[in-house]
Every structure is written in structure tokens, then in C-alpha cells.
Amino acid sequence: MRLCYIFLLLLIMAVMPFHPSSLKAHAASAQKGGNVVGLELLVDPSQSLTVHDVAVGAMENEFSPVRGNSINLGFRRTAAWVRLTLPSDKERPLLLSLSPNFIDELDVYILAENDNSGSAVMTHYRMGDHRPLRDDDLSGLDNVVPIDLAADEEARIYIRASAVNSSLTLTVSLYSPADHTIRTTILGLASGTWFGGMGVLLVIQLVFFYYDRKPYFILLAFATFMAMLVYMGTLGLSRLFLFPEGGIGNDMFTAASSWFGLTASALASASILDLPRRAPWLNRIFLLERISSVSNRQGFPKERKSDSSCWLE
């Protein structure tokens, strides 16, 4: 029976690091010719480059091709510029999906073709979880930007992503507006199924504890609950429902749930394995992990005072 509990705990720990894109594998297909073409990356460690610098200035030719449709720079306080080129042989609308939705600062610039004036920004979209959620009936678990492609023209899109307190990762997807409803429905069903299953698991563990007051039952329930909170952050639900007005609240939520999630897993593991009695030295290692996961505040979320309006200059 104890082996079953250990397997259950390992399963909880295994699902915690999953990225929200794992539930977004079913990105609806865009119309023919609407796939991501020519995705390129420019890293800006100074976080000072403007859209003029990267579009028509000195840094225009410094972009490097990106394999696939995503970037992952890890926990770095830097900015990333992504250039996206969309050729089209006819007029049609597309939707540009940018995930995850907990990127701290996200700016999208749509430029006209062959315009070298420096003021060629057609549209500027300001997003990111440090800003209020866009009221556009499109954005939710991901940031969505509408794009109107003209016939026989090439649209250029510049995306600036900046991380202050979170991992700098970005996935770019394109799909037809006709697929938006089915796409969001599938994502919602996938998230609901996962949370429903974890909720049932939590109730079962509490029932076990009610009839058999072993401490690892309640610790397993706590670890399950913290895994659910971690997923609320990584899937973007906390940003959508708890912190739609922006600020650093979502960063604090995801950081705290991760710290306490690690603590809960360590407590449950030590209790299930009966480490204080069977292996006191190993229990000290688990105790050290619990202390370090809660007391480490070196990367506690901080709010950036600057704003992205200067990047338009």
C-alpha cells in the first residue's frame, strides 16, 4: 500500500513542471499559407532597443533564424525581439497566438511592407501580466492579436518579450479566426479535465485521512493542492481570473506556489518513507530542502518602474 502512495506522489511531482504548451499541442491549423514563416530572434540584454532600431535601424540585420515556433531563454532579465514575416497571396484575416500569458511584458508591432521611415508602426498591442488583460474577446489563456493580411504583400511583425520576474519563454502560433472557438474549447476541456481529476484525487486523500489519521494522507492532499496551484499559474488561469488588472501579483502567486509545492512534496515523501525513523541522515537532507525552498527569497518578484512607451521612439 505504501508503494502506491509513493507512486502517487511521484505522479504529482512529475506533472508540476509541465509547461502550458503541453496542453496547447492541438493548435488549430491556419488557412493555407498562414503558417509561421521566417521566425527570427534578436536578444537585447540592455532592454533598450526600440522598434525603430530593430525594424529599420542598426540592428535590423542582427536577427538569427529560429527553428520551430518557440523560444526559451530561461530566467534572464533581458528582452527578446522576434521578427515574423507573413507572405500572402490573398486578403484574409489571421489570429496570432502568443503564449504563455504570464510573460511579464509583451509588445507586438505590425508594420507595413517596404516602409523605411521609422514611423511605420501600423498597430501596437501592449500585453503581458504586468499590464491589464486586453478586453478584446480573444485573449485569455494566451495573448491573441488579430492580423489582416493584404493580397500579394508581405506583413512584418515585431514582437518584444521581456521578463522581469518569470522565465522568458514564448510560443508563436497562427490560426484562422474560424478555428478560434474550437481551439479555445479544446484548451478549456483539457484544463478542466486535469483540474477535475486532481480535485477528485484531493478528495480521496482527505477521505483516507478521515478514516485513517496517518500524517502522510494529509501531506499528500497538501501536495496535490499545491500542484493544482502551480498549474493555475503555468496554465495562465491565475493571470486570467485572479490578476486581470496586471501588476506583480501573478508573479508572486506562481513563485509562492512553486516554493510551497516543493516543500509539500518533500514533507510528503519523508512521511511516506518514514525517514525520521528509518534514515535520519536522509531525513536531514529532506529537511534542508524544505528550509531552502521556503527561505530562498533571492528572486522574489519585483516591479519594474519603467514603461514600454519609449520603445516606440
ZAMARGU-4260 file (C-alpha; in steps of 0.2 Angstrom, whole numbers, plus 5000, padded with zeros to 4 digits):
<rodrens>
0) 5000/5000/5000 | 5014/5012/5004 | 5021/5009/4987 | 5005/5015/4979 | 5007/5031/4989
5) 5025/5034/4983 | 5019/5031/4965 | 5005/5044/4968 | 5017/5057/4975 | 5029/5054/4960
10) 5015/5057/4948 | 5011/5073/4957 | 5029/5079/4956 | 5030/5074/4938 | 5016/5084/4932
15) 5021/5100/4941 | 5035/5106/4929 | 5024/5104/4913 | 5024/5119/4903 | 5006/5126/4897
20) 5011/5122/4879 | 5009/5104/4883 | 4990/5107/4883 | 4991/5118/4868 | 4998/5105/4856
25) 4981/5105/4847 | 4984/5122/4839 | 4971/5123/4825 | 4978/5124/4808 | 4978/5141/4799
30) 4972/5143/4782 | 4984/5138/4768 | 4999/5150/4768 | 4996/5155/4786 | 5009/5145/4794
35) 5024/5154/4803 | 5037/5159/4790 | 5054/5166/4794 | 5053/5167/4813 | 5069/5176/4819
40) 5077/5181/4836 | 5087/5196/4842 | 5092/5196/4861 | 5093/5213/4869 | 5102/5211/4886
45) 5101/5230/4888 | 5082/5230/4886 | 5084/5247/4877 | 5082/5244/4859 | 5067/5252/4851
50) 5056/5246/4837 | 5065/5258/4825 | 5082/5250/4830 | 5076/5233/4825 | 5065/5237/4810
55) 5075/5250/4800 | 5090/5254/4811 | 5107/5247/4815 | 5100/5231/4822 | 5089/5226/4808
60) 5101/5213/4801 | 5106/5206/4818 | 5092/5194/4819 | 5095/5175/4819 | 5084/5161/4812
65) 5074/5151/4825 | 5070/5133/4822 | 5052/5129/4826 | 5039/5142/4833 | 5046/5145/4851
70) 5060/5152/4861 | 5066/5149/4878 | 5079/5160/4886 | 5076/5154/4904 | 5076/5165/4919
75) 5086/5180/4912 | 5082/5199/4915 | 5083/5203/4896 | 5072/5207/4881 | 5070/5196/4866
80) 5064/5203/4849 | 5055/5191/4837 | 5053/5195/4819 | 5039/5186/4810 | 5037/5188/4791
85) 5020/5183/4783 | 5018/5182/4764 | 5001/5181/4757 | 4993/5179/4740 | 4976/5185/4745
90) 4967/5195/4758 | 4962/5186/4774 | 4962/5188/4792 | 4973/5178/4804 | 4975/5177/4823
95) 4992/5177/4831 | 4993/5167/4847 | 5007/5171/4860 | 5009/5160/4875 | 5011/5158/4889
100) 5000/5173/4895 | 5011/5176/4911 | 5025/5184/4901 | 5029/5200/4911 | 5029/5212/4896
105) 5024/5209/4878 | 5023/5221/4864 | 5018/5217/4846 | 5021/5229/4832 | 5013/5226/4814
110) 5022/5236/4801 | 5018/5240/4783 | 5029/5232/4769 | 5044/5241/4762 | 5042/5256/4774
115) 5059/5263/4779 | 5053/5279/4788 | 5054/5273/4806 | 5036/5278/4809 | 5029/5263/4800
120) 5021/5255/4815 | 5003/5252/4810 | 4997/5244/4826 | 5005/5242/4843 | 4997/5230/4855
125) 5003/5230/4874 | 5001/5214/4883 | 5009/5204/4897 | 5004/5200/4915 | 5011/5216/4922
130) 4998/5226/4912 | 4979/5224/4912 | 4972/5210/4902 | 4966/5216/4885 | 4947/5217/4883
135) 4946/5211/4865 | 4936/5195/4867 | 4951/5185/4860 | 4964/5184/4874 | 4963/5173/4888
140) 4974/5158/4892 | 4985/5166/4878 | 4988/5183/4871 | 4979/5184/4854 | 4982/5198/4841
145) 4971/5200/4825 | 4981/5202/4809 | 4973/5207/4792 | 4984/5201/4778 | 4983/5210/4761
150) 4984/5202/4744 | 5002/5200/4737 | 5010/5209/4751 | 5022/5203/4765 | 5017/5208/4783
155) 5031/5211/4795 | 5028/5208/4814 | 5040/5213/4828 | 5037/5205/4845 | 5046/5211/4860
160) 5045/5200/4875 | 5053/5205/4892 | 5055/5195/4908 | 5056/5204/4925 | 5051/5190/4937
165) 5047/5175/4926 | 5055/5163/4913 | 5057/5171/4896 | 5048/5159/4885 | 5037/5162/4870
170) 5027/5151/4858 | 5020/5159/4842 | 5006/5151/4833 | 4994/5156/4819 | 4977/5150/4815
175) 4961/5156/4806 | 4948/5166/4816 | 4935/5152/4811 | 4945/5140/4822 | 4946/5151/4837
180) 4930/5144/4846 | 4935/5126/4844 | 4953/5129/4849 | 4948/5138/4865 | 4935/5125/4869
185) 4948/5111/4867 | 4960/5120/4878 | 4947/5123/4891 | 4941/5105/4891 | 4959/5099/4893
190) 4962/5111/4908 | 4946/5106/4916 | 4949/5088/4914 | 4966/5089/4923 | 4959/5100/4937
195) 4944/5089/4939 | 4955/5074/4941 | 4966/5082/4953 | 4951/5088/4963 | 4944/5070/4964
200) 4962/5064/4970 | 4962/5078/4983 | 4945/5072/4990 | 4950/5054/4990 | 4966/5058/5000
205) 4955/5068/5013 | 4943/5054/5014 | 4958/5042/5018 | 4964/5054/5031 | 4947/5055/5039
210) 4946/5036/5042 | 4965/5033/5045 | 4974/5048/5053 | 4991/5044/5046 | 5000/5060/5043
215) 5006/5056/5025 | 4987/5056/5019 | 4985/5075/5024 | 5003/5079/5017 | 4998/5070/5001
220) 4982/5081/5000 | 4993/5096/5003 | 5005/5092/4989 | 4991/5089/4977 | 4983/5105/4982
225) 4999/5114/4979 | 5002/5105/4962 | 4985/5112/4957 | 4990/5130/4962 | 5006/5128/4952
230) 4996/5123/4937 | 4985/5138/4939 | 5000/5149/4937 | 5008/5139/4922 | 4992/5137/4913
235) 4988/5155/4914 | 4972/5153/4925 | 4979/5164/4939 | 4983/5178/4927 | 4965/5177/4919
240) 4955/5175/4935 | 4965/5182/4949 | 4976/5196/4942 | 4967/5203/4926 | 4972/5220/4931
245) 4991/5216/4930 | 5005/5221/4942 | 5016/5208/4951 | 5003/5199/4959 | 5003/5184/4947
250) 5022/5183/4949 | 5021/5182/4967 | 5007/5169/4966 | 5017/5157/4954 | 5033/5160/4964
255) 5025/5156/4981 | 5015/5141/4974 | 5031/5134/4967 | 5041/5136/4983 | 5027/5128/4994
260) 5024/5115/4981 | 5042/5109/4983 | 5040/5110/5002 | 5024/5099/5002 | 5032/5086/4991
265) 5047/5085/5002 | 5036/5083/5018 | 5025/5070/5010 | 5040/5060/5003 | 5048/5060/5020
270) 5032/5055/5029 | 5028/5041/5017 | 5045/5033/5018 | 5046/5036/5037 | 5063/5044/5035
275) 5064/5051/5053 | 5065/5033/5060 | 5072/5023/5045 | 5085/5035/5038 | 5088/5050/5049
280) 5103/5057/5038 | 5092/5056/5023 | 5078/5065/5033 | 5090/5079/5036 | 5093/5081/5018
285) 5074/5082/5015 | 5073/5095/5030 | 5086/5105/5021 | 5077/5105/5005 | 5061/5111/5014
290) 5070/5125/5023 | 5079/5131/5007 | 5063/5131/4996 | 5054/5142/5008 | 5068/5153/5014
295) 5075/5157/4997 | 5069/5175/4993 | 5083/5180/4982 | 5072/5180/4966 | 5056/5187/4975
300) 5046/5197/4962 | 5050/5215/4960 | 5040/5228/4950 | 5049/5237/4936 | 5046/5256/4936
305) 5049/5259/4918 | 5036/5258/4904 | 5037/5252/4886 | 5031/5268/4878 | 5049/5273/4875
310) 5051/5258/4863 | 5040/5267/4851 | 5053/5281/4848
</rodrens>
